[in-house]
Amino acid sequence: MNILERPIAILGAGSWGTALANAIAHKGHVTVLIDRDHDRAHAMSVSRENARFLPGIMLSPNVDVTTETAALSIAAAVLVAVPAQQLRATLQQVAKQIPFGTPVIVCAKGIERGTGQFMCDIVAQEVPGAIPCILSGPSFAVDVARGLPTAVILASKDQPLAASLAHDLSSSTLRIYHGSDVRGVEIGGAAKNVLAIACGIVQGRRLGESARAALIARGFAEISRFARVLGARAETLMGLSGLGDTVLTCTSTQSRNYSFGEALGRGVSPMLAAGGKLAEGAFTASALIAQAHSVGVEMPVCEAVDAVVADKMSVDQVIEALMNRPIKPEA
């Protein structure tokens, strides 16, 4: 598959979509960044900067910013960089323009509320002829946009396709590994956001580094158990989309989920804690717990996060509940 012959289309001109557009364009690909906001798209085209999401970082000359979705019909691959809860509606609007056999690469990390659907399942439902793929891993948009070294993973059930895409889209600063464990990559990317909120709460409550380390270990253990029951491979969870992304988002204030949790720990209400920014884990928590209950997996750390986010329990109440759970073997 030689994707150099056709453009790469990216749906969503937020920080992540813009960063990916820049990274891919620097490789020499013609990249079409599609923003449905006419005023913002025009401003980006003129200034060559996404002033709202990535101020100070100039767009590559190979990035074409537009509001038109016509490029989807000729794209070698379509990257969808919209929030997880907006994925279905976005695909419904453009499904007819995406030709049969086009790789549709989801760049969001989450589980759809209400349906409990994972990202690639939504692609399969809304764009039946597409080839669903997932891109995930430890990556902050600003790092990728600045050309700082970053490694992620692209997974598809079509392993040769995943390998081809990873090779063609990788650059000297964005290294893309590939795999076929779609479910494992999806779970790692979605669930670590919930765990990051928990770690932020620990920080905001000033519970100490020992507590945060224990929380990461126990939270990651329950995520791994859940993933195995759903058929994910253990090595996937120990890789970039699992352990790698967990380390990043559970230790850095750059993580919107961590910052959201930190505000909760300081006593800010769930309604105000996000500060106008998107914290995907707040939406994923309830969907993750519903899935866990359906397959009989206990996830006490993630349940505690869901209880705080839903304003059902206070931070002090969930801490007490977690610390008073029955003593068990670590395994």
VOFI-347022 format. One record per residue (C-alpha): residue in three letters; y, z, x. Coordinates in steps of 0.05 Angstrom, whole numbers, plus 5000, padded with zeros to 4 digits. Last residue first. Layout:
N
<pt rest="ALA" v="Y" w="Z" u="X"/>
...
//
This chain:
331
<pt rest="ALA" v="4768" w="5856" u="4941"/>
<pt rest="GLU" v="4813" w="5916" u="4954"/>
<pt rest="PRO" v="4762" w="5966" u="4926"/>
<pt rest="LYS" v="4793" w="6000" u="4865"/>
<pt rest="ILE" v="4840" w="6057" u="4849"/>
<pt rest="PRO" v="4859" w="6055" u="4775"/>
<pt rest="ARG" v="4931" w="6032" u="4761"/>
<pt rest="ASN" v="4983" w="6086" u="4770"/>
<pt rest="MET" v="5026" w="6050" u="4821"/>
<pt rest="LEU" v="5030" w="5988" u="4777"/>
<pt rest="ALA" v="5049" w="6026" u="4714"/>
<pt rest="GLU" v="5102" w="6067" u="4751"/>
<pt rest="ILE" v="5133" w="6005" u="4781"/>
<pt rest="VAL" v="5131" w="5971" u="4712"/>
<pt rest="GLN" v="5168" w="6030" u="4680"/>
<pt rest="ASP" v="5220" w="6034" u="4735"/>
<pt rest="VAL" v="5236" w="5960" u="4728"/>
<pt rest="SER" v="5245" w="5968" u="4653"/>
<pt rest="MET" v="5196" w="5941" u="4603"/>
<pt rest="LYS" v="5198" w="5890" u="4547"/>
<pt rest="ASP" v="5260" w="5854" u="4574"/>
<pt rest="ALA" v="5223" w="5788" u="4576"/>
<pt rest="VAL" v="5239" w="5783" u="4650"/>
<pt rest="VAL" v="5215" w="5854" u="4661"/>
<pt rest="ALA" v="5149" w="5844" u="4623"/>
<pt rest="ASP" v="5136" w="5777" u="4656"/>
<pt rest="VAL" v="5146" w="5807" u="4725"/>
<pt rest="ALA" v="5097" w="5863" u="4709"/>
<pt rest="GLU" v="5047" w="5812" u="4684"/>
<pt rest="CYS" v="5054" w="5774" u="4750"/>
<pt rest="VAL" v="5037" w="5838" u="4788"/>
<pt rest="PRO" v="4980" w="5857" u="4741"/>
<pt rest="MET" v="4945" w="5789" u="4743"/>
<pt rest="GLU" v="4876" w="5802" u="4712"/>
<pt rest="VAL" v="4835" w="5738" u="4701"/>
<pt rest="GLY" v="4797" w="5728" u="4636"/>
<pt rest="VAL" v="4806" w="5653" u="4629"/>
<pt rest="SER" v="4853" w="5655" u="4569"/>
<pt rest="HIS" v="4888" w="5717" u="4595"/>
<pt rest="ALA" v="4906" w="5681" u="4659"/>
<pt rest="GLN" v="4934" w="5621" u="4621"/>
<pt rest="ALA" v="4977" w="5666" u="4578"/>
<pt rest="ILE" v="5000" w="5702" u="4641"/>
<pt rest="LEU" v="5020" w="5637" u="4674"/>
<pt rest="ALA" v="5058" w="5613" u="4613"/>
<pt rest="SER" v="5096" w="5679" u="4609"/>
<pt rest="ALA" v="5115" w="5678" u="4682"/>
<pt rest="THR" v="5133" w="5604" u="4687"/>
<pt rest="PHE" v="5200" w="5610" u="4652"/>
<pt rest="ALA" v="5228" w="5665" u="4696"/>
<pt rest="GLY" v="5192" w="5633" u="4755"/>
<pt rest="GLU" v="5235" w="5571" u="4749"/>
<pt rest="ALA" v="5299" w="5609" u="4768"/>
<pt rest="LEU" v="5355" w="5559" u="4752"/>
<pt rest="LYS" v="5425" w="5582" u="4769"/>
<pt rest="GLY" v="5479" w="5607" u="4722"/>
<pt rest="GLY" v="5479" w="5676" u="4752"/>
<pt rest="ALA" v="5404" w="5684" u="4744"/>
<pt rest="ALA" v="5411" w="5758" u="4731"/>
<pt rest="LEU" v="5455" w="5752" u="4669"/>
<pt rest="MET" v="5404" w="5746" u="4613"/>
<pt rest="PRO" v="5351" w="5786" u="4652"/>
<pt rest="SER" v="5400" w="5845" u="4653"/>
<pt rest="VAL" v="5427" w="5868" u="4721"/>
<pt rest="GLY" v="5396" w="5933" u="4743"/>
<pt rest="ARG" v="5396" w="5923" u="4818"/>
<pt rest="GLY" v="5323" w="5904" u="4815"/>
<pt rest="LEU" v="5340" w="5850" u="4764"/>
<pt rest="ALA" v="5391" w="5822" u="4813"/>
<pt rest="GLU" v="5340" w="5821" u="4868"/>
<pt rest="GLY" v="5292" w="5785" u="4821"/>
<pt rest="PHE" v="5341" w="5729" u="4809"/>
<pt rest="SER" v="5355" w="5725" u="4883"/>
<pt rest="TYR" v="5280" w="5718" u="4897"/>
<pt rest="ASN" v="5274" w="5664" u="4844"/>
<pt rest="ARG" v="5335" w="5627" u="4869"/>
<pt rest="SER" v="5305" w="5627" u="4939"/>
<pt rest="GLN" v="5361" w="5625" u="4991"/>
<pt rest="THR" v="5355" w="5701" u="4992"/>
<pt rest="SER" v="5292" w="5692" u="5033"/>
<pt rest="THR" v="5228" w="5733" u="5040"/>
<pt rest="CYS" v="5186" w="5718" u="4978"/>
<pt rest="THR" v="5207" w="5645" u="4974"/>
<pt rest="LEU" v="5187" w="5625" u="5044"/>
<pt rest="VAL" v="5123" w="5665" u="5053"/>
<pt rest="THR" v="5099" w="5644" u="4984"/>
<pt rest="ASP" v="5113" w="5571" u="4999"/>
<pt rest="GLY" v="5068" w="5573" u="5061"/>
<pt rest="LEU" v="5014" w="5616" u="5028"/>
<pt rest="GLY" v="5005" w="5569" u="4969"/>
<pt rest="SER" v="5036" w="5499" u="4972"/>
<pt rest="LEU" v="5031" w="5496" u="5048"/>
<pt rest="GLY" v="4960" w="5520" u="5057"/>
<pt rest="MET" v="4920" w="5583" u="5042"/>
<pt rest="LEU" v="4920" w="5565" u="4968"/>
<pt rest="THR" v="4893" w="5496" u="4986"/>
<pt rest="GLU" v="4839" w="5526" u="5030"/>
<pt rest="ALA" v="4813" w="5566" u="4971"/>
<pt rest="ARG" v="4802" w="5504" u="4930"/>
<pt rest="ALA" v="4826" w="5502" u="4858"/>
<pt rest="GLY" v="4776" w="5501" u="4801"/>
<pt rest="LEU" v="4813" w="5540" u="4748"/>
<pt rest="VAL" v="4775" w="5603" u="4765"/>
<pt rest="ARG" v="4794" w="5593" u="4838"/>
<pt rest="ALA" v="4867" w="5589" u="4821"/>
<pt rest="PHE" v="4867" w="5654" u="4782"/>
<pt rest="ARG" v="4833" w="5691" u="4839"/>
<pt rest="SER" v="4883" w="5661" u="4889"/>
<pt rest="ILE" v="4942" w="5683" u="4846"/>
<pt rest="GLU" v="4913" w="5753" u="4842"/>
<pt rest="ALA" v="4906" w="5757" u="4918"/>
<pt rest="PHE" v="4977" w="5730" u="4928"/>
<pt rest="GLY" v="5004" w="5785" u="4885"/>
<pt rest="ARG" v="4965" w="5838" u="4923"/>
<pt rest="ALA" v="4988" w="5814" u="4991"/>
<pt rest="ILE" v="5059" w="5799" u="4971"/>
<pt rest="LEU" v="5065" w="5867" u="4936"/>
<pt rest="ALA" v="5038" w="5904" u="4996"/>
<pt rest="ALA" v="5089" w="5870" u="5041"/>
<pt rest="ARG" v="5145" w="5885" u="4993"/>
<pt rest="ALA" v="5126" w="5958" u="4988"/>
<pt rest="SER" v="5124" w="5965" u="5063"/>
<pt rest="GLU" v="5192" w="5930" u="5069"/>
<pt rest="GLY" v="5226" w="5983" u="5027"/>
<pt rest="LEU" v="5236" w="6002" u="4954"/>
<pt rest="ARG" v="5310" w="5985" u="4955"/>
<pt rest="ARG" v="5311" w="5968" u="4881"/>
<pt rest="GLY" v="5342" w="5900" u="4895"/>
<pt rest="GLN" v="5291" w="5887" u="4950"/>
<pt rest="VAL" v="5231" w="5906" u="4906"/>
<pt rest="ILE" v="5260" w="5864" u="4850"/>
<pt rest="GLY" v="5267" w="5805" u="4897"/>
<pt rest="CYS" v="5194" w="5813" u="4915"/>
<pt rest="ALA" v="5174" w="5810" u="4842"/>
<pt rest="ILE" v="5217" w="5748" u="4831"/>
<pt rest="ALA" v="5183" w="5715" u="4890"/>
<pt rest="LEU" v="5115" w="5730" u="4858"/>
<pt rest="VAL" v="5135" w="5691" u="4797"/>
<pt rest="ASN" v="5158" w="5633" u="4839"/>
<pt rest="LYS" v="5093" w="5637" u="4878"/>
<pt rest="ALA" v="5056" w="5621" u="4814"/>
<pt rest="ALA" v="5085" w="5551" u="4804"/>
<pt rest="GLY" v="5077" w="5521" u="4873"/>
<pt rest="GLY" v="5009" w="5551" u="4886"/>
<pt rest="ILE" v="4984" w="5532" u="4817"/>
<pt rest="GLU" v="5006" w="5460" u="4823"/>
<pt rest="VAL" v="4977" w="5452" u="4893"/>
<pt rest="GLY" v="4910" w="5481" u="4871"/>
<pt rest="ARG" v="4908" w="5437" u="4809"/>
<pt rest="VAL" v="4921" w="5373" u="4848"/>
<pt rest="ASP" v="4867" w="5385" u="4900"/>
<pt rest="SER" v="4866" w="5314" u="4926"/>
<pt rest="GLY" v="4904" w="5322" u="4991"/>
<pt rest="HIS" v="4962" w="5298" u="5034"/>
<pt rest="TYR" v="5009" w="5325" u="5087"/>
<pt rest="ILE" v="5081" w="5304" u="5087"/>
<pt rest="ARG" v="5125" w="5316" u="5148"/>
<pt rest="LEU" v="5199" w="5312" u="5134"/>
<pt rest="THR" v="5240" w="5312" u="5199"/>
<pt rest="SER" v="5214" w="5251" u="5237"/>
<pt rest="SER" v="5197" w="5218" u="5171"/>
<pt rest="SER" v="5142" w="5220" u="5119"/>
<pt rest="LEU" v="5146" w="5174" u="5059"/>
<pt rest="ASP" v="5099" w="5120" u="5083"/>
<pt rest="HIS" v="5045" w="5165" u="5111"/>
<pt rest="ALA" v="5046" w="5214" u="5052"/>
<pt rest="LEU" v="5044" w="5156" u="5003"/>
<pt rest="SER" v="4984" w="5124" u="5037"/>
<pt rest="ALA" v="4946" w="5190" u="5042"/>
<pt rest="ALA" v="4960" w="5206" u="4969"/>
<pt rest="LEU" v="4937" w="5136" u="4949"/>
<pt rest="PRO" v="4872" w="5143" u="4989"/>
<pt rest="GLN" v="4860" w="5211" u="4954"/>
<pt rest="ASP" v="4868" w="5186" u="4883"/>
<pt rest="LYS" v="4864" w="5255" u="4851"/>
<pt rest="SER" v="4934" w="5262" u="4878"/>
<pt rest="ALA" v="4967" w="5313" u="4924"/>
<pt rest="LEU" v="5030" w="5310" u="4966"/>
<pt rest="ILE" v="5040" w="5368" u="5014"/>
<pt rest="VAL" v="5102" w="5395" u="5048"/>
<pt rest="ALA" v="5128" w="5404" u="5119"/>
<pt rest="THR" v="5201" w="5413" u="5138"/>
<pt rest="PRO" v="5240" w="5403" u="5203"/>
<pt rest="LEU" v="5316" w="5404" u="5190"/>
<pt rest="GLY" v="5346" w="5338" u="5168"/>
<pt rest="ARG" v="5406" w="5368" u="5134"/>
<pt rest="ALA" v="5381" w="5346" u="5065"/>
<pt rest="VAL" v="5313" w="5377" u="5079"/>
<pt rest="ASP" v="5343" w="5444" u="5098"/>
<pt rest="VAL" v="5391" w="5442" u="5038"/>
<pt rest="ALA" v="5335" w="5428" u="4990"/>
<pt rest="PHE" v="5294" w="5489" u="5012"/>
<pt rest="SER" v="5222" w="5473" u="5027"/>
<pt rest="PRO" v="5157" w="5510" u="5031"/>
<pt rest="GLY" v="5108" w="5465" u="4995"/>
<pt rest="SER" v="5101" w="5418" u="4936"/>
<pt rest="LEU" v="5095" w="5345" u="4916"/>
<pt rest="ILE" v="5049" w="5329" u="4858"/>
<pt rest="CYS" v="5018" w="5262" u="4838"/>
<pt rest="PRO" v="5001" w="5230" u="4771"/>
<pt rest="ILE" v="4981" w="5156" u="4772"/>
<pt rest="ALA" v="5017" w="5123" u="4714"/>
<pt rest="GLY" v="4985" w="5085" u="4657"/>
<pt rest="PRO" v="4986" w="5144" u="4609"/>
<pt rest="VAL" v="5060" w="5161" u="4619"/>
<pt rest="GLU" v="5070" w="5219" u="4571"/>
<pt rest="GLN" v="5001" w="5250" u="4571"/>
<pt rest="ALA" v="4983" w="5236" u="4644"/>
<pt rest="VAL" v="5051" w="5259" u="4667"/>
<pt rest="ILE" v="5045" w="5323" u="4627"/>
<pt rest="ASP" v="4977" w="5337" u="4658"/>
<pt rest="CYS" v="5009" w="5327" u="4726"/>
<pt rest="MET" v="5058" w="5383" u="4713"/>
<pt rest="PHE" v="5011" w="5436" u="4687"/>
<pt rest="GLN" v="5008" w="5450" u="4612"/>
<pt rest="GLY" v="5012" w="5520" u="4583"/>
<pt rest="THR" v="5035" w="5488" u="4518"/>
<pt rest="GLY" v="5090" w="5537" u="4497"/>
<pt rest="ARG" v="5121" w="5542" u="4565"/>
<pt rest="GLU" v="5105" w="5486" u="4614"/>
<pt rest="ILE" v="5079" w="5511" u="4680"/>
<pt rest="GLY" v="5122" w="5507" u="4743"/>
<pt rest="LYS" v="5141" w="5475" u="4808"/>
<pt rest="ALA" v="5179" w="5409" u="4803"/>
<pt rest="CYS" v="5173" w="5349" u="4850"/>
<pt rest="VAL" v="5127" w="5308" u="4805"/>
<pt rest="ILE" v="5105" w="5243" u="4837"/>
<pt rest="VAL" v="5094" w="5186" u="4789"/>
<pt rest="PRO" v="5051" w="5133" u="4825"/>
<pt rest="THR" v="5058" w="5067" u="4787"/>
<pt rest="GLY" v="4992" w="5039" u="4761"/>
<pt rest="PHE" v="5018" w="5013" u="4695"/>
<pt rest="PRO" v="5093" w="4999" u="4698"/>
<pt rest="ILE" v="5146" w="5054" u="4686"/>
<pt rest="GLN" v="5199" w="5029" u="4638"/>
<pt rest="LYS" v="5163" w="5050" u="4574"/>
<pt rest="ALA" v="5158" w="5122" u="4600"/>
<pt rest="VAL" v="5233" w="5130" u="4610"/>
<pt rest="GLN" v="5257" w="5177" u="4554"/>
<pt rest="GLN" v="5189" w="5211" u="4545"/>
<pt rest="LEU" v="5187" w="5225" u="4619"/>
<pt rest="THR" v="5251" w="5265" u="4617"/>
<pt rest="ALA" v="5230" w="5304" u="4555"/>
<pt rest="ARG" v="5164" w="5323" u="4588"/>
<pt rest="LEU" v="5195" w="5344" u="4654"/>
<pt rest="GLN" v="5250" w="5387" u="4627"/>
<pt rest="GLN" v="5213" w="5454" u="4631"/>
<pt rest="ALA" v="5192" w="5438" u="4702"/>
<pt rest="PRO" v="5263" w="5426" u="4726"/>
<pt rest="VAL" v="5278" w="5354" u="4746"/>
<pt rest="ALA" v="5259" w="5319" u="4810"/>
<pt rest="VAL" v="5213" w="5263" u="4785"/>
<pt rest="LEU" v="5194" w="5217" u="4843"/>
<pt rest="VAL" v="5176" w="5147" u="4821"/>
<pt rest="ALA" v="5137" w="5102" u="4868"/>
<pt rest="ALA" v="5138" w="5028" u="4887"/>
<pt rest="ALA" v="5196" w="5019" u="4840"/>
<pt rest="ILE" v="5204" w="4954" u="4801"/>
<pt rest="SER" v="5206" w="4979" u="4729"/>
<pt rest="LEU" v="5237" w="5046" u="4749"/>
<pt rest="ALA" v="5298" w="5010" u="4777"/>
<pt rest="ALA" v="5320" w="4996" u="4706"/>
<pt rest="THR" v="5336" w="5069" u="4696"/>
<pt rest="GLU" v="5411" w="5061" u="4700"/>
<pt rest="THR" v="5454" w="5122" u="4715"/>
<pt rest="THR" v="5462" w="5101" u="4788"/>
<pt rest="VAL" v="5465" w="5126" u="4859"/>
<pt rest="ASP" v="5440" w="5077" u="4913"/>
<pt rest="VAL" v="5415" w="5113" u="4975"/>
<pt rest="ASN" v="5406" w="5069" u="5036"/>
<pt rest="PRO" v="5475" w="5087" u="5063"/>
<pt rest="SER" v="5449" w="5158" u="5070"/>
<pt rest="LEU" v="5486" w="5210" u="5028"/>
<pt rest="MET" v="5534" w="5257" u="5063"/>
<pt rest="ILE" v="5522" w="5332" u="5064"/>
<pt rest="GLY" v="5586" w="5374" u="5056"/>
<pt rest="PRO" v="5570" w="5398" u="4987"/>
<pt rest="LEU" v="5497" w="5395" u="4965"/>
<pt rest="PHE" v="5493" w="5413" u="4891"/>
<pt rest="ARG" v="5562" w="5402" u="4862"/>
<pt rest="ALA" v="5593" w="5357" u="4915"/>
<pt rest="ASN" v="5534" w="5309" u="4917"/>
<pt rest="GLU" v="5567" w="5266" u="4971"/>
<pt rest="ARG" v="5576" w="5191" u="4981"/>
<pt rest="SER" v="5648" w="5200" u="4955"/>
<pt rest="VAL" v="5648" w="5137" u="4911"/>
<pt rest="SER" v="5576" w="5134" u="4890"/>
<pt rest="MET" v="5572" w="5210" u="4883"/>
<pt rest="ALA" v="5633" w="5210" u="4837"/>
<pt rest="HIS" v="5604" w="5154" u="4795"/>
<pt rest="ALA" v="5538" w="5191" u="4788"/>
<pt rest="ARG" v="5574" w="5255" u="4769"/>
<pt rest="ASP" v="5616" w="5220" u="4716"/>
<pt rest="HIS" v="5557" w="5182" u="4687"/>
<pt rest="ASP" v="5510" w="5242" u="4681"/>
<pt rest="ARG" v="5440" w="5212" u="4674"/>
<pt rest="ASP" v="5431" w="5214" u="4750"/>
<pt rest="ILE" v="5382" w="5165" u="4781"/>
<pt rest="LEU" v="5376" w="5162" u="4857"/>
<pt rest="VAL" v="5352" w="5094" u="4879"/>
<pt rest="THR" v="5323" w="5093" u="4949"/>
<pt rest="VAL" v="5317" w="5032" u="4994"/>
<pt rest="HIS" v="5270" w="5057" u="5047"/>
<pt rest="GLY" v="5291" w="5060" u="5120"/>
<pt rest="LYS" v="5262" w="5128" u="5138"/>
<pt rest="HIS" v="5332" w="5157" u="5128"/>
<pt rest="ALA" v="5325" w="5136" u="5055"/>
<pt rest="ILE" v="5266" w="5182" u="5045"/>
<pt rest="ALA" v="5302" w="5243" u="5072"/>
<pt rest="ASN" v="5366" w="5227" u="5035"/>
<pt rest="ALA" v="5332" w="5215" u="4968"/>
<pt rest="LEU" v="5291" w="5278" u="4978"/>
<pt rest="ALA" v="5354" w="5319" u="4988"/>
<pt rest="THR" v="5387" w="5287" u="4927"/>
<pt rest="GLY" v="5327" w="5302" u="4883"/>
<pt rest="TRP" v="5323" w="5374" u="4908"/>
<pt rest="SER" v="5397" w="5389" u="4900"/>
<pt rest="GLY" v="5403" w="5358" u="4831"/>
<pt rest="ALA" v="5403" w="5283" u="4823"/>
<pt rest="GLY" v="5343" w="5275" u="4777"/>
<pt rest="LEU" v="5296" w="5216" u="4773"/>
<pt rest="ILE" v="5282" w="5188" u="4842"/>
<pt rest="ALA" v="5263" w="5114" u="4849"/>
<pt rest="ILE" v="5234" w="5086" u="4914"/>
<pt rest="PRO" v="5252" w="5013" u="4923"/>
<pt rest="ARG" v="5202" w="4957" u="4936"/>
<pt rest="GLU" v="5177" w="4921" u="4999"/>
<pt rest="LEU" v="5175" w="4985" u="5041"/>
<pt rest="ILE" v="5122" w="5012" u="4994"/>
<pt rest="ASN" v="5066" w="4978" u="5032"/>
<pt rest="MET" v="5000" w="5000" u="5000"/>
//
